[in-house]
Amino acid sequence: MPTVRYGDREVDCERGAVLRDVLLDAGLVPHNGTSKRVNCGGHGTCGTCAVAVDGPTSAPTARERWRLDFPPHDAGAGLRLTCQTRVEGDLAARKFPGFWGQHTDSAPVTDEE
């Protein structure tokens, strides 16, 4: 059973679970500010659930690649959409500042911010 680390929390989940669902089910939010209320609900179209992920995951979907190559995101930033990413093993996810979590040059945010 994989473990997802997000901020200072660790959550166990089933292999193949959608990362967004894992976080939300644990009371963790993969969104910043207003995007906690205004987002696409997991359809991969808004890009507000973008995080950096270290660990084994599914390959990026076509929708995810498209959204992360569209401003304000940059495909070279290495972010993943939690709503399109499946957990394949132990991993760590980090959320960055900005409405879309796109400010990867800043320190990651914590769930309490």
C-alpha positions in Angstrom: 0.0 0.0 0.0 1.7 3.3 -1.1 2.1 6.2 1.2 1.6 9.8 0.0 3.5 12.6 1.8 1.9 16.1 1.5 3.3 18.8 3.7 3.8 17.2 7.1 1.1 14.6 6.6 1.4 11.0 5.3 -1.6 9.2 3.9 -1.8 5.5 2.8 -3.8 4.7 -0.3 -4.4 2.0 -2.8 -2.0 1.6 -5.7 -3.6 3.3 -8.8 -5.7 5.8 -6.7 -6.0 9.3 -8.1 -3.8 11.6 -6.2 -6.5 14.3 -5.9 -8.9 11.9 -4.4 -6.3 10.6 -1.9 -5.6 14.1 -0.7 -9.2 15.2 -0.5 -10.3 12.0 1.3 -7.6 12.8 3.9 -8.8 16.4 4.4 -5.9 17.8 2.4 -6.5 20.4 -0.3 -4.4 20.4 -3.6 -5.5 24.0 -4.3 -4.5 27.5 -3.2 -6.8 30.3 -2.2 -9.9 30.8 -4.2 -9.1 27.8 -6.3 -10.2 25.7 -3.4 -13.7 26.7 -4.4 -13.3 27.5 -8.0 -11.8 24.6 -9.9 -12.8 22.0 -12.5 -13.6 19.3 -10.0 -11.0 16.9 -11.3 -11.6 17.0 -15.0 -8.0 18.2 -15.8 -9.0 21.4 -17.5 -8.3 24.2 -15.0 -4.8 23.3 -13.8 -5.3 24.6 -10.2 -4.3 21.2 -8.6 -0.8 21.2 -10.1 1.9 19.9 -7.7 5.5 18.7 -7.9 5.6 14.9 -7.4 8.6 12.8 -6.4 7.9 9.1 -6.7 6.2 6.6 -9.0 3.1 7.7 -10.8 1.1 7.0 -13.9 2.3 8.6 -17.1 0.9 12.1 -17.8 -2.4 11.9 -19.7 -2.9 13.8 -23.0 -5.2 16.3 -21.2 -2.7 16.8 -18.4 0.2 17.4 -20.9 -2.0 19.9 -22.8 -3.1 21.8 -19.7 0.5 22.0 -18.2 1.8 23.4 -21.5 -0.8 26.3 -21.5 -0.2 29.5 -19.5 0.3 30.2 -16.7 1.9 26.7 -16.5 5.1 25.8 -18.3 5.6 22.2 -19.4 9.2 22.4 -18.4 8.3 23.1 -14.7 7.8 19.4 -14.1 4.4 19.7 -12.4 1.6 17.2 -12.4 -2.2 17.6 -12.1 -3.3 15.7 -9.0 -6.6 15.0 -10.7 -4.9 13.2 -13.6 -2.1 11.5 -11.6 -2.4 7.9 -10.3 -0.3 6.8 -7.3 1.9 3.8 -8.2 4.1 3.8 -5.1 5.4 5.9 -2.2 5.6 9.5 -3.2 5.9 13.1 -2.0 3.8 15.9 -3.4 4.6 19.6 -3.0 2.2 22.5 -3.7 3.7 25.9 -4.8 2.2 29.4 -4.4 0.0 31.1 -7.0 -3.6 30.5 -8.0 -2.5 27.5 -10.1 0.4 26.6 -7.9 2.7 27.7 -10.8 5.3 29.6 -8.8 7.9 26.8 -8.6 10.7 29.3 -7.9 9.1 29.9 -4.5 9.1 27.7 -1.4 6.3 25.2 -1.3 3.1 26.1 0.6 1.7 24.1 3.4 -1.9 23.0 3.9 -2.3 25.5 6.7 -1.5 28.5 4.5 
